[in-house]
Amino acid sequence: MTLLALANVGIYWQLPILIVVISLVYSATRFEEWPTILHEAWRWGIRMTGFLLFIAIAIVVLAKLRF
């Protein structure tokens, strides 16, 4: 692979870390106990991941149809 191709793929390695951090921060601003924070962070992370997957699938489908 060329260096440019590796650089473009490199940004996607940070996505899971960002989802975890954003989920934890969002949950910690709403709750005070760790078990509740972790439970809500898990739920928020699943929702965010599902939303991002839905958007990615929609973009791929639209790209294949070439509107």
MDAnalysis code that builds the backbone (N, CA, C; Angstrom):
import MDAnalysis as mda
import numpy as np

u = mda.Universe.empty(201, n_residues=67, atom_resindex=np.repeat(np.arange(67), 3), trajectory=True)
u.add_TopologyAttr("name", ["N", "CA", "C"] * 67)
u.add_TopologyAttr("resid", np.arange(1, 68))
u.add_TopologyAttr("resname", ["MET", "THR", "LEU", "LEU", "ALA", "LEU", "ALA", "ASN", "VAL", "GLY", "ILE", "TYR", "TRP", "GLN", "LEU", "PRO", "ILE", "LEU", "ILE", "VAL", "VAL", "ILE", "SER", "LEU", "VAL", "TYR", "SER", "ALA", "THR", "ARG", "PHE", "GLU", "GLU", "TRP", "PRO", "THR", "ILE", "LEU", "HIS", "GLU", "ALA", "TRP", "ARG", "TRP", "GLY", "ILE", "ARG", "MET", "THR", "GLY", "PHE", "LEU", "LEU", "PHE", "ILE", "ALA", "ILE", "ALA", "ILE", "VAL", "VAL", "LEU", "ALA", "LYS", "LEU", "ARG", "PHE"])
u.atoms.positions = np.array([
    [0.841, -1.186, 0.000],
    [0.000, 0.000, 0.000],
    [0.881, 1.242, 0.000],
    [0.378, 2.255, -0.625],
    [1.133, 3.496, -0.645],
    [0.954, 4.234, 0.673],
    [1.802, 5.199, 0.894],
    [1.744, 5.983, 2.128],
    [0.441, 6.764, 2.218],
    [-0.050, 7.256, 1.106],
    [-1.308, 8.012, 1.096],
    [-2.485, 7.113, 1.465],
    [-2.499, 5.890, 0.964],
    [-3.578, 4.951, 1.301],
    [-3.544, 4.618, 2.783],
    [-2.352, 4.431, 3.337],
    [-2.235, 4.158, 4.765],
    [-2.684, 5.355, 5.601],
    [-2.409, 6.551, 5.144],
    [-2.817, 7.749, 5.876],
    [-4.337, 7.885, 5.883],
    [-4.989, 7.545, 4.783],
    [-6.441, 7.639, 4.723],
    [-7.118, 6.608, 5.618],
    [-6.559, 5.425, 5.736],
    [-7.122, 4.390, 6.593],
    [-6.816, 4.703, 8.057],
    [-5.746, 5.405, 8.318],
    [-5.304, 5.692, 9.670],
    [-6.310, 6.456, 10.510],
    [-7.125, 7.282, 9.905],
    [-8.084, 8.054, 10.696],
    [-9.184, 7.172, 11.266],
    [-9.447, 6.040, 10.644],
    [-10.517, 5.169, 11.122],
    [-10.110, 4.337, 12.325],
    [-8.818, 4.206, 12.602],
    [-8.358, 3.506, 13.800],
    [-8.714, 4.304, 15.049],
    [-8.874, 5.608, 14.919],
    [-9.183, 6.458, 16.059],
    [-10.675, 6.492, 16.376],
    [-11.507, 6.029, 15.487],
    [-12.951, 6.083, 15.684],
    [-13.425, 5.307, 16.912],
    [-13.000, 4.058, 17.150],
    [-13.446, 3.374, 18.369],
    [-13.021, 4.088, 19.656],
    [-11.826, 4.661, 19.651],
    [-11.364, 5.399, 20.828],
    [-12.241, 6.626, 21.054],
    [-12.567, 7.330, 19.990],
    [-13.437, 8.492, 20.115],
    [-14.828, 8.120, 20.609],
    [-15.362, 7.019, 20.143],
    [-16.689, 6.578, 20.593],
    [-16.667, 6.271, 22.084],
    [-15.624, 5.587, 22.552],
    [-15.522, 5.260, 23.978],
    [-15.390, 6.526, 24.819],
    [-14.522, 7.425, 24.417],
    [-14.292, 8.643, 25.194],
    [-15.539, 9.524, 25.221],
    [-16.167, 9.717, 24.082],
    [-17.368, 10.547, 24.026],
    [-18.482, 9.932, 24.852],
    [-18.637, 8.621, 24.796],
    [-19.672, 7.946, 25.575],
    [-19.438, 8.106, 27.071],
    [-18.196, 7.930, 27.495],
    [-17.890, 8.076, 28.915],
    [-18.100, 9.503, 29.410],
    [-17.655, 10.479, 28.646],
    [-17.816, 11.881, 29.058],
    [-19.292, 12.257, 29.104],
    [-20.045, 11.865, 28.088],
    [-21.474, 12.179, 28.076],
    [-22.181, 11.549, 29.272],
    [-21.872, 10.298, 29.555],
    [-22.518, 9.601, 30.667],
    [-22.098, 10.175, 32.014],
    [-20.844, 10.569, 32.132],
    [-20.359, 11.122, 33.394],
    [-20.976, 12.484, 33.693],
    [-21.402, 13.207, 32.672],
    [-22.051, 14.492, 32.926],
    [-23.487, 14.320, 33.387],
    [-24.041, 13.140, 33.193],
    [-25.430, 12.906, 33.565],
    [-25.595, 12.100, 34.850],
    [-24.610, 11.283, 35.201],
    [-24.719, 10.400, 36.360],
    [-23.487, 10.539, 37.242],
    [-23.586, 10.053, 38.488],
    [-22.483, 10.226, 39.437],
    [-21.815, 8.928, 39.848],
    [-22.517, 7.797, 39.870],
    [-21.909, 6.538, 40.285],
    [-21.335, 5.798, 39.081],
    [-20.168, 5.144, 39.304],
    [-19.491, 4.458, 38.206],
    [-20.312, 3.369, 37.539],
    [-21.036, 2.535, 38.271],
    [-21.822, 1.507, 37.564],
    [-22.865, 2.113, 36.623],
    [-23.481, 3.192, 37.049],
    [-24.471, 3.860, 36.204],
    [-23.804, 4.537, 35.010],
    [-22.642, 5.146, 35.258],
    [-21.902, 5.798, 34.167],
    [-21.509, 4.777, 33.109],
    [-20.966, 3.643, 33.546],
    [-20.526, 2.624, 32.595],
    [-21.701, 2.008, 31.837],
    [-22.805, 1.803, 32.526],
    [-23.994, 1.248, 31.861],
    [-24.514, 2.207, 30.792],
    [-24.631, 3.470, 31.148],
    [-25.118, 4.458, 30.175],
    [-24.102, 4.675, 29.050],
    [-22.803, 4.627, 29.359],
    [-21.775, 4.770, 28.321],
    [-21.864, 3.617, 27.327],
    [-22.104, 2.408, 27.823],
    [-22.271, 1.251, 26.939],
    [-23.462, 1.462, 26.008],
    [-24.601, 1.874, 26.578],
    [-25.799, 2.098, 25.762],
    [-25.569, 3.218, 24.748],
    [-24.953, 4.310, 25.171],
    [-24.693, 5.440, 24.284],
    [-23.716, 5.037, 23.177],
    [-22.692, 4.243, 23.520],
    [-21.728, 3.779, 22.521],
    [-22.375, 2.890, 21.473],
    [-23.291, 2.015, 21.896],
    [-24.007, 1.144, 20.948],
    [-24.865, 1.990, 20.014],
    [-25.564, 2.961, 20.569],
    [-26.403, 3.837, 19.725],
    [-25.572, 4.628, 18.724],
    [-24.449, 5.189, 19.185],
    [-23.603, 5.990, 18.302],
    [-22.987, 5.124, 17.210],
    [-22.539, 3.921, 17.570],
    [-21.963, 3.010, 16.582],
    [-23.005, 2.603, 15.549],
    [-24.208, 2.295, 16.001],
    [-25.286, 1.951, 15.070],
    [-25.614, 3.080, 14.120],
    [-25.662, 4.292, 14.652],
    [-25.939, 5.458, 13.813],
    [-24.845, 5.654, 12.770],
    [-23.584, 5.552, 13.190],
    [-22.482, 5.719, 12.243],
    [-22.465, 4.618, 11.190],
    [-22.790, 3.397, 11.585],
    [-22.874, 2.307, 10.607],
    [-24.002, 2.539, 9.612],
    [-25.144, 3.020, 10.097],
    [-26.264, 3.325, 9.207],
    [-25.873, 4.390, 8.181],
    [-25.196, 5.443, 8.639],
    [-24.755, 6.500, 7.727],
    [-23.751, 5.952, 6.715],
    [-22.803, 5.123, 7.173],
    [-21.801, 4.554, 6.260],
    [-22.454, 3.661, 5.214],
    [-23.417, 2.835, 5.630],
    [-24.124, 1.968, 4.682],
    [-24.912, 2.793, 3.680],
    [-25.572, 3.852, 4.144],
    [-26.329, 4.714, 3.242],
    [-25.418, 5.377, 2.211],
    [-24.243, 5.812, 2.638],
    [-23.300, 6.440, 1.709],
    [-22.802, 5.427, 0.684],
    [-22.507, 4.219, 1.127],
    [-22.035, 3.188, 0.194],
    [-23.125, 2.838, -0.814],
    [-24.360, 2.692, -0.351],
    [-25.473, 2.366, -1.262],
    [-25.671, 3.489, -2.266],
    [-25.658, 4.735, -1.801],
    [-25.823, 5.857, -2.731],
    [-24.658, 5.946, -3.714],
    [-23.457, 5.608, -3.270],
    [-22.315, 5.627, -4.180],
    [-22.440, 4.546, -5.241],
    [-22.972, 3.393, -4.862],
    [-23.152, 2.307, -5.830],
    [-24.229, 2.647, -6.856],
    [-25.264, 3.373, -6.407],
    [-26.343, 3.738, -7.333],
    [-25.954, 4.921, -8.221],
    [-24.965, 5.684, -7.795],
    [-24.435, 6.828, -8.553],
    [-25.494, 7.836, -8.947],
    [-26.133, 8.362, -7.941],
    [-27.126, 9.424, -8.213],
    [-26.434, 10.689, -8.608],
])
